Amino acid sequence: MPKEVFDKDYSYLPQSSLLSFEEITRLAKIFVSQGVQKIRLTGGEPLLRKNIEVLIEMLAKLQTPDRKPLDITLTTNGSLLKRKAQSLVDAGLQRVTVSLDGLDDAVFKRMNDVDFPVSDVLDGIAAAQAAGLGVEAPIKVNMVVKRGVNDDQILPMARHFKGSGVVLRFIEYMDVGSTNGWDMTDVMPSKEVVARIHAEMPLAQLDPTVLGETAERWGYADSTGEIGVISSVTQAFCADCNRARLSTEGKLYLCLFATQGHDLRALLRGAQTDADISNAIANIWHGRTDNYSELRASGLAPKIINIKRVEMSYIGG
């Protein structure tokens, strides 16, 4: 969130514009009836949402049509995780992903412009492990790689998390939104990341675990863990995408690079039944044509690069 845009004079949404926990849970229940099995809470920073544990507890009570529990997970910058880890687990959180773009404080700040040190994030990861996150499914750490800025952190990060039980994932720097000054020359292809790690710590490719998995998995040859690479710039996976994103004010986005969303809040606050909303969601989903990453990679649609798109801080990962 660039400070020159989101300064003290920026006008944020009033509380009444945001979906209530009850509205979020109602929508989640409808999505689950359509086949959704995993719900991820993102941000901005979700741990800044007051009483987030209450929402997690409400979502954790939902079940799939065959009466299986949902996979409830959360993505965080880790700054509040040490304080919140146990209460999140107690509320029903099953998995967590932590964003960390390097171990060096100066590099970390240059990437994220934050006011907390790397040690806070590492302490948060340790607290999450101590609270029981990572037992049923490993904690994941996401590192966005930007050439010339933090690519010197690839090996230190790999060394640090190797053998820790944490799965480190490297993400190609993406042109999400319109304010991050993205340039293709800043992108380090995942194959270069894998080659750099493999030269010191041999890797072998692993099979995907689920349909639509965004990360390509690589295991250490000495069986001390694995890494993942998410190559949404150089190896677009639009055709397999099975994700939808709901904004805090109730707009449904079908793509991380979307230019507009579909208003579900109006349906929630109108006279529509759950069946009405379910039909509306189904029609939106079946009418999707989003394939921005494929178009970017093909070079056939240069004009779309400069179209104003939804920002990561608004829609989450």
C-alpha positions in Angstrom: 0.0 0.0 0.0 2.1 2.9 -1.3 2.3 5.6 1.4 2.0 8.4 -1.1 -1.5 7.0 -1.9 -2.6 5.6 1.5 -1.5 8.6 3.6 -3.2 10.2 6.6 -5.7 11.9 4.3 -6.8 8.7 2.5 -10.6 8.0 2.9 -11.1 4.4 3.9 -14.4 2.6 3.7 -16.8 3.1 6.6 -17.5 0.0 8.8 -21.0 -0.2 7.4 -19.6 -0.9 3.9 -17.8 -4.0 5.1 -19.3 -7.4 5.2 -20.2 -8.5 8.7 -18.9 -11.8 10.0 -22.4 -13.1 9.6 -22.6 -12.0 6.0 -19.2 -13.5 5.2 -20.2 -16.8 6.8 -23.5 -16.9 4.9 -21.7 -16.4 1.6 -19.1 -19.0 2.6 -21.9 -21.5 3.3 -23.3 -20.8 -0.1 -19.9 -21.3 -1.8 -19.4 -24.5 0.1 -22.7 -25.8 -1.3 -21.3 -25.1 -4.7 -18.2 -27.3 -4.0 -15.7 -25.1 -2.3 -13.7 -27.0 0.2 -11.0 -24.5 1.2 -11.4 -21.0 2.6 -8.3 -18.7 3.0 -8.4 -15.5 4.9 -6.1 -12.9 3.4 -5.8 -9.1 3.3 -4.2 -6.6 3.5 -3.3 -8.1 6.9 -6.1 -10.3 8.2 -4.8 -10.3 11.8 -5.6 -6.6 12.0 -9.3 -7.4 11.6 -10.9 -7.0 15.1 -12.0 -10.3 16.5 -10.8 -12.3 13.6 -10.9 -15.4 15.8 -14.7 -15.1 16.0 -14.9 -15.3 12.2 -12.6 -18.3 12.1 -14.8 -20.0 14.7 -17.9 -19.3 12.6 -16.3 -20.6 9.4 -14.8 -23.7 11.1 -18.4 -24.9 12.0 -19.3 -25.2 8.3 -19.2 -28.6 6.6 -19.1 -29.8 3.0 -22.2 -31.5 1.6 -20.7 -34.9 2.6 -20.2 -33.6 6.1 -16.4 -33.1 6.0 -14.8 -30.1 7.7 -13.6 -27.2 5.6 -9.9 -26.4 5.2 -9.6 -23.1 7.0 -6.3 -21.3 6.4 -4.9 -17.8 6.7 -2.1 -15.7 5.0 -0.4 -13.2 7.2 2.7 -11.0 7.2 3.5 -12.6 10.6 3.9 -9.4 12.6 1.1 -10.3 15.0 1.3 -14.1 14.7 3.3 -14.6 17.9 0.5 -12.9 19.9 -2.3 -14.5 18.0 -1.2 -18.0 17.2 -2.8 -19.9 20.1 -6.1 -18.1 19.9 -6.3 -18.7 16.1 -5.7 -22.5 16.7 -8.3 -22.5 19.5 -10.8 -20.9 17.1 -10.3 -23.6 14.5 -7.6 -22.4 12.1 -5.9 -25.4 10.6 -3.1 -23.9 8.4 -1.2 -20.7 8.0 1.0 -19.1 5.3 3.4 -16.4 6.2 4.8 -13.8 3.8 8.6 -13.3 4.2 10.7 -11.9 1.4 14.1 -12.2 3.0 16.1 -12.7 6.3 18.0 -9.4 6.0 16.2 -6.6 7.7 17.3 -4.0 5.2 16.2 -6.1 2.2 13.0 -7.0 4.0 12.1 -3.4 4.5 13.0 -2.5 1.0 10.6 -5.1 -0.4 7.7 -4.4 2.0 8.2 -0.9 3.5 7.3 -2.2 7.0 8.2 -1.1 10.4 8.9 -4.4 12.1 12.0 -6.6 11.9 12.4 -10.1 10.4 12.8 -11.5 13.9 9.1 -10.7 14.7 8.1 -12.9 11.7 10.4 -15.7 12.7 9.1 -15.6 16.2 5.5 -15.7 14.9 6.3 -18.8 12.8 7.8 -20.5 15.9 4.7 -19.6 17.9 2.5 -21.0 15.2 4.4 -24.3 15.3 4.3 -24.4 19.1 0.5 -23.8 19.0 0.1 -26.8 16.7 -0.1 -25.3 13.3 2.0 -27.3 10.9 1.1 -30.7 12.5 -1.6 -31.8 10.0 -0.3 -29.7 7.1 3.0 -27.8 7.0 3.3 -24.1 7.6 4.2 -22.4 4.4 6.4 -19.3 3.9 5.9 -17.3 0.7 8.9 -15.3 -0.7 8.3 -13.0 -3.6 11.5 -12.8 -5.6 12.4 -9.5 -7.3 15.6 -9.6 -9.3 18.2 -7.2 -8.1 16.3 -6.5 -4.9 16.0 -9.7 -2.8 17.3 -12.5 -5.0 20.4 -12.6 -2.9 18.1 -13.9 -0.1 17.1 -17.1 -2.0 19.8 -19.3 -0.6 19.8 -17.9 2.9 16.0 -18.5 3.0 16.4 -22.0 1.7 19.1 -22.8 4.2 17.1 -21.4 7.1 13.9 -23.4 6.4 15.5 -26.6 5.1 14.7 -29.3 7.6 12.4 -27.1 9.7 9.2 -28.7 8.6 8.2 -25.4 6.9 7.6 -25.4 3.2 9.3 -22.4 1.5 7.6 -21.2 -1.7 9.2 -18.7 -4.2 6.8 -16.6 -6.1 7.6 -14.7 -9.3 7.2 -11.0 -9.0 3.8 -10.2 -10.5 2.1 -7.1 -11.9 -0.9 -7.2 -9.5 -2.7 -3.9 -9.5 -1.2 -0.7 -11.0 0.9 0.8 -8.3 3.9 -1.5 -7.8 5.9 -0.3 -10.8 6.2 -3.8 -12.2 8.6 -4.4 -15.1 9.4 -7.8 -16.7 13.1 -7.2 -16.1 12.4 -7.4 -12.4 11.1 -11.0 -12.7 13.4 -13.9 -11.9 11.9 -17.0 -13.5 11.3 -19.9 -11.1 13.5 -22.1 -13.1 16.5 -19.9 -12.2 15.4 -20.0 -8.5 15.3 -23.8 -8.6 18.7 -24.0 -10.4 20.3 -21.8 -7.8 19.1 -23.9 -4.9 19.8 -27.2 -6.7 23.4 -26.2 -7.2 24.0 -26.2 -3.5 21.1 -28.4 -2.2 20.1 -31.0 -4.8 16.4 -31.1 -5.6 14.0 -33.6 -7.3 10.6 -32.6 -8.7 7.6 -33.9 -6.8 4.1 -34.7 -8.0 1.3 -32.2 -7.3 -0.9 -33.0 -4.4 -4.3 -31.5 -5.6 -6.0 -30.4 -8.8 -5.3 -26.7 -9.5 -2.3 -26.5 -7.3 -0.5 -23.3 -8.1 3.0 -24.3 -6.8 5.3 -26.7 -8.5 6.9 -28.8 -5.8 10.5 -29.8 -5.4 11.9 -32.1 -2.7 15.4 -32.0 -1.2 17.3 -35.1 -2.3 18.3 -35.8 1.3 14.6 -35.9 2.3 14.9 -32.9 4.6 11.8 -31.1 3.2 10.6 -29.4 0.1 10.2 -26.0 -1.6 7.6 -24.8 -4.1 7.8 -22.3 -7.0 4.8 -20.3 -8.2 5.4 -19.3 -11.8 2.4 -17.2 -12.7 4.4 -15.0 -15.0 6.6 -17.4 -17.0 4.3 -20.5 -16.8 0.7 -19.2 -16.5 -1.8 -21.6 -15.1 -5.1 -19.8 -15.9 -6.7 -22.9 -17.4 -6.5 -24.8 -14.1 -7.5 -21.9 -11.8 -10.2 -22.9 -9.4 -10.1 -19.8 -7.1 -12.5 -17.0 -6.4 -11.8 -14.0 -4.2 -14.3 -12.1 -2.0 -13.4 -8.5 -1.0 -14.1 -7.1 2.4 -17.0 -5.1 0.9 -18.5 -8.1 -0.8 -17.3 -8.0 -4.4 -16.5 -11.3 -6.1 -13.4 -11.3 -8.2 -12.6 -14.2 -10.5 -8.9 -13.3 -11.1 -6.1 -11.8 -9.2 -5.6 -9.5 -12.1 -9.3 -8.5 -12.4 -10.4 -5.0 -13.4 -13.8 -5.2 -11.8 -15.8 -7.4 -9.3 -19.3 -8.6 -9.0 -21.4 -7.1 -6.2 -22.6 -9.8 -3.8 -23.2 -7.4 -0.9 -26.3 -6.0 -2.7 -27.7 -9.5 -2.9 -27.0 -10.2 0.7 -28.7 -7.0 1.9 -31.6 -7.4 -0.5 -34.5 -9.8 -0.5 -32.6 -12.6 -2.2 -32.7 -16.1 -0.7 -29.6 -18.3 -0.4 -30.8 -20.1 -3.5 -31.0 -16.8 -5.5 -27.5 -15.9 -4.4 -26.2 -19.4 -5.2 -27.6 -19.2 -8.7 -26.1 -15.8 -9.2 -22.7 -17.0 -8.1 -23.0 -20.1 -10.4 -23.8 -17.9 -13.4 -20.8 -15.6 -12.7 -18.5 -18.5 -12.3 -19.6 -20.3 -15.4 -19.3 -17.1 -17.4 -15.7 -16.5 -16.5 -13.2 -15.6 -19.2 -10.3 -14.5 -17.1 -6.9 -15.5 -18.5 -4.7 -12.4 -18.0 -1.5 -14.3 -17.2 -1.8 -16.3 -20.4 -2.5 -13.2 -22.5 0.5 -11.4 -20.9 2.8 -14.4 -21.6 1.6 -14.8 -25.2 2.4 -11.2 -26.0 -0.8 -10.9 -27.9 -2.4 -8.3 -25.6 0.1 -5.6 -24.8 -2.7 -3.1 -24.1 -4.0 -5.0 -21.1 -0.7 -4.4 -19.2 -1.6 -0.8 -18.5 -5.3 -1.3 -17.6 -6.1 -0.4 -14.0 -6.5 -3.6 -12.0 -7.5 -4.4 -8.5 -4.7 -4.0 -6.0 -3.2 -6.9 -4.0 -3.8 -4.9 -0.7 -7.5 -4.9 -1.6 -8.1 -8.4 -2.8 -5.4 -10.5 -1.1 -3.3 -13.3 -2.6 
